[in-house]
Amino acid sequence: MVKYLIFVFFYVFMLPALAHERSCDEVGGGRAYRPVELDGVVACFVYVEIPKEKQEQLSRDPDGIAAYSVSKSEGAMLVYEFPYAGTKGRINDVFSLSVGDVGGKVLFVIHSVEPPKSWDVASDIYDVAVMRVQVGRLVKDEKLSRFFSLGGDLLGAHGRSGYIYPYKERSAVVGVVRSPLFDFLSASSPVVGVVKEKTFLYRGGVEPSEQDPKGMYLISGDEVMLEDSTAGWCKILYLGGGKEIKRWMQCKSATFSKR
């Protein structure tokens, strides 16, 4: 009976894993993370050599990390090269979730890289890449990936926390994917927010200007309408005194819901 259970375990769990490893052999390079399968396509995460011309601009030159798509119909194809800062990077987690707008499961890859000593950050630099299967291969979903973008923790005045990149762990990604904030990407109705605490506003176009002077702010109870979101920042529309104000604020400072 024990031998039978061992055989079943090997057949159900080990054989697929070994098959995925063999699929990634076509890509080459050292493994940066175990292969992951999504809808018949295998995602391979490997270390890749950075071109010398790019290395010369940086203080260190470790290998970078890239994601490849491997399938029977399309073979091995490059999907995405993760952000590189001339320092050591790693894949922290890879998992799939159902996303309604895509019509099925997509792959979330949490990656981080050590910041160069010259960078003014208090943590590693994180990013979340979102990938989906399209015509037999993995592709990076730019719209969903931009929602998470990349960032690291920044200190405020007197060493206090200023900005914390919110999507470092699986639980945080799962939580926001199931929230009205993420639904905004495909929502047909407006998403509104109620400010929970005093929060400063920042100028900016497609992303906030974090160096913007903190002269304008909202207070608890103020209502806003969501216009954009990336890396834990929310671009909001606030109607105050008959005047429209469009600024960026940290999403954590408001509670959002569909109207």
Summary of the structure (lengths in Angstrom):
residues: 259
radius of gyration: 21.3
end to end distance: 58.0
largest distance: 76.5
contacts: 761
relative contact order: 0.10
helix: 20%
strand: 43%
